[in-house]
Structure formats: structure tokens, C-alpha cells
Amino acid sequence: MNFFDQLQTETEQQRAELFSAPIIAHALKGDVTTDDYIAFLSQAYHHVKHTVPLLMATGSRLPEDLEWLRVAVGEYIEEETGHQEWVLNDIAACGANKEQVRRSKPNLATEVMVSYAYDTVHRINPLGFFGMVHVLEGTSVSLADNAANNIRSALSLPKDAFSYLYSHGSLDQDHVEFFKGLMNRIDRPEDQAQIIHSTRVFYKLYGDIFRSLRS
């Protein structure tokens, strides 16, 4: 079994637990309010804005023998730069004040996930960050298009309120294939174990963000 398939298999339970978050089921049925959607986008802003800094930190801490992975991190940085502004523009298209969101504080669940990501990169093993990449990209590809279409239909919001979700839906399949290729080149058991562990944790923490949206 290649490592990507092993990663999928060994984190299947945690993935299922994330998908069991009630608001995900509601979103897929279009059973959400505009406030729900803005709350989701607001927390997305608070973690998406850290994607590039985290990628930079990861690349800076990779050992010389993983230079090929540092090159890939550079590609990720180029792809992900500015995505937090897409989220803010979606918020504005919903009729909310994007600058107020920019100045706001994240929910505790979001803050904890971001903190865990930085701690993993700086204190434990930078390859653990790929657990976050796997969780966020994999979840988005699985859910984004359907959720966006159903929420848009239910709330009669304009298409330009969904640039973040649509960009991370089925159109993002190439990113998943790219990630799969990278993971299948990771051959050190300690790095594989760290990525699996971090993925399990990120599924839990990302699920907590969804559960925090309706208190």
C-alpha cells in the first residue's frame, strides 16, 4: 500500500467524525441561514490567512535531503497567496462588513487549530503540517461544490459570494493529485507517523470549528 492510501485508511474514523458535524449536513441540504454562512466564512478567514505563513515556516525547516519537497511548498505558496482576501470578498458579497471580520478575533476552536499547526511545524516536525493540508483540501473537494450550490439556492445569494468554496471544490482536484504524489514520496517511517498523527488531530480540530458555528 502506498503512503497516501495508508494515510486515508488510518484516518478514516476521524474523517467520518468531522463529516458528522450537524452543520455540515445542514449545509449540504441548504438548511442554513446567511448568518451561518458568514460565520463559516469568518472562521475560514481566520485560518486561511495563516496558510502562507505556515507554508513558509514549513519550507524553512525542511532538511536539505527534502529539497524536492521545499520546491513543492514554494508552489503551494504561489497558489495560496491572497486567498484570505477571497474569503473577505465573499463576506462583503453577503452584505456583511468584511473589515469588521478582518479586525475580529477567531473562535477558540479556530485559534486552537492554528496554534497546533504552528506548534507542530516549529516544535515537533514540519512535515506534520501536511496533515492540515490533507484535511482542509480533502474536506473542501468533498463538500464545497454541493454545499455552495445548495446554500446559494436556499439563500439567493450572488455567485460572487462563493468564490472561496467554488475555488476549493471540484476544480481543486489537481491539488489533491499533486498532494497524493508528494505523500507517496515520503518514505521515512517517523515522518509518515507524524503526518498520520497530525491528520487525525486536524480532523478533530477542524470538526470543532464547524461545531463552534452554532453555539
C-alpha positions in Angstrom: 0.0 0.0 0.0 1.4 3.4 -0.9 1.6 6.0 1.8 -1.3 8.2 0.6 -3.7 5.2 0.7 -2.3 4.3 4.2 -3.0 7.9 5.3 -6.6 7.7 4.1 -7.1 4.3 5.7 -5.6 5.1 9.1 -7.5 8.4 9.4 -10.9 7.2 8.1 -12.6 7.3 11.5 -11.5 10.8 12.2 -12.7 11.9 8.8 -16.1 10.4 9.5 -16.3 12.2 12.8 -15.7 15.5 11.1 -18.4 14.9 8.5 -20.8 14.1 11.3 -20.8 17.7 12.4 -24.5 18.7 12.2 -23.9 22.0 10.4 -22.2 20.1 7.5 -25.4 18.0 7.0 -27.5 21.2 7.2 -25.2 23.0 4.6 -25.5 20.1 2.2 -29.3 20.4 2.4 -29.2 24.2 2.1 -30.7 24.3 5.6 -28.6 27.3 6.8 -29.0 31.0 7.3 -27.0 33.8 5.9 -25.6 34.3 9.4 -24.4 30.7 9.4 -22.6 31.1 6.1 -21.0 34.4 7.2 -19.9 32.7 10.5 -18.3 29.9 8.4 -16.5 32.4 6.2 -15.3 34.4 9.2 -13.6 31.4 10.7 -12.3 30.4 7.3 -10.7 33.8 7.1 -9.0 33.4 10.5 -7.3 30.2 9.5 -6.8 30.8 5.7 -4.7 33.9 6.5 -2.2 31.7 8.2 -1.8 29.2 5.3 1.1 31.1 3.6 3.0 31.9 6.8 2.7 28.2 7.8 3.9 27.1 4.4 6.8 29.5 4.6 7.7 28.2 8.1 7.4 24.6 6.9 9.7 25.2 3.9 12.3 26.9 6.1 12.5 23.9 8.5 12.7 21.1 5.9 16.1 19.3 5.9 18.4 19.5 2.8 17.5 16.0 1.7 13.9 17.1 1.3 14.7 19.9 -1.1 12.2 18.4 -3.6 9.5 19.0 -1.0 10.6 22.6 -0.4 10.2 23.2 -4.1 6.6 21.9 -3.8 6.0 24.1 -0.8 7.0 27.0 -3.0 4.4 26.0 -5.5 1.8 25.8 -2.7 2.7 29.3 -1.5 2.3 30.7 -5.0 -1.1 29.1 -5.3 -2.4 30.0 -1.8 -1.3 33.7 -1.7 -4.2 36.1 -1.2 -6.9 33.5 -0.6 -7.9 35.2 2.7 -9.0 38.2 0.6 -11.3 36.0 -1.4 -12.9 35.0 1.8 -13.4 38.6 2.8 -14.8 39.5 -0.6 -17.3 36.7 -0.2 -18.3 38.1 3.1 -18.9 41.5 1.6 -21.0 40.0 -1.2 -23.2 38.6 1.5 -23.8 42.1 2.8 -21.6 41.9 5.8 -18.7 44.2 6.8 -15.5 42.4 5.8 -13.3 44.9 7.6 -15.1 44.1 10.8 -14.3 40.5 10.2 -10.7 41.3 9.5 -10.5 43.0 12.8 -12.3 40.3 14.8 -10.9 37.6 16.9 -11.3 33.9 15.9 -13.4 31.4 17.8 -11.4 29.4 20.3 -11.7 26.3 18.1 -10.1 28.2 15.2 -7.4 29.6 17.4 -6.5 26.2 18.8 -6.2 24.7 15.3 -3.9 27.4 14.0 -1.8 27.2 17.2 -1.5 23.5 16.9 -0.3 23.9 13.3 2.4 26.4 14.3 3.5 24.3 17.2 3.8 21.2 15.0 5.9 23.0 12.5 8.2 24.8 14.9 8.5 22.3 17.8 7.8 18.8 16.5 8.2 18.0 12.8 7.4 20.4 9.9 6.0 17.5 7.8 3.1 17.4 10.3 1.7 20.5 8.6 0.8 18.3 5.6 -1.9 16.8 7.9 -3.6 20.1 7.8 -3.2 20.4 4.0 -4.8 16.9 3.7 -7.7 17.7 6.0 -8.6 21.1 4.6 -8.1 20.3 0.9 -9.7 16.9 1.1 -12.8 18.2 3.0 -13.2 21.1 0.6 -13.1 18.9 -2.5 -15.6 16.5 -1.0 -18.1 19.2 0.2 -17.5 22.6 -1.4 -19.4 22.4 -4.6 -22.5 20.8 -3.2 -22.6 23.0 -0.2 -22.1 26.1 -2.2 -24.8 25.2 -4.7 -27.3 24.4 -2.0 -26.6 27.4 0.2 -26.7 29.7 -2.8 -30.0 28.4 -3.9 -31.5 28.5 -0.4 -30.3 32.0 0.4 -30.5 33.6 -3.0 -27.0 34.9 -2.7 -25.0 36.0 -5.7 -22.4 33.7 -7.2 -19.6 36.1 -6.2 -20.4 35.3 -2.5 -19.0 31.8 -3.2 -15.5 32.3 -4.7 -13.8 30.6 -1.8 -15.9 27.5 -1.8 -16.1 27.1 -5.6 -12.3 27.5 -5.9 -11.8 24.7 -3.4 -14.4 22.3 -4.8 -14.1 20.0 -7.8 -11.8 22.5 -9.6 -9.2 21.7 -6.9 -8.9 18.1 -7.9 -5.4 18.8 -9.4 -4.2 19.9 -5.9 -5.4 16.6 -4.5 -3.4 14.7 -7.1 -0.4 16.8 -6.5 -0.6 16.2 -2.8 -1.0 12.5 -3.3 2.2 12.4 -5.4 4.1 14.2 -2.7 2.9 11.9 0.1 3.8 8.9 -1.9 7.4 10.1 -1.9 7.6 10.4 1.9 9.5 7.2 3.0 10.8 7.8 6.5 8.6 6.0 9.0 8.9 8.8 11.6 7.7 11.3 9.0 4.8 9.1 7.9 3.8 8.5 11.5 3.8 12.3 12.2 1.7 13.1 9.2 -0.9 10.4 10.2 -1.0 11.7 13.8 -1.3 15.3 12.7 -4.1 14.4 10.2 -6.1 12.7 13.0 -5.7 15.8 15.2 -6.5 18.3 12.4 -9.7 16.3 11.6 -10.7 16.7 15.2 -9.8 20.4 15.4 -11.4 21.3 12.1 -14.5 19.5 13.1 -14.6 21.6 16.3 -14.6 24.7 14.2 -17.7 23.5 12.4 -19.3 22.6 15.7 -18.5 26.1 17.1 -20.5 27.8 14.4 -23.8 27.2 16.1 -23.4 27.5 19.9 
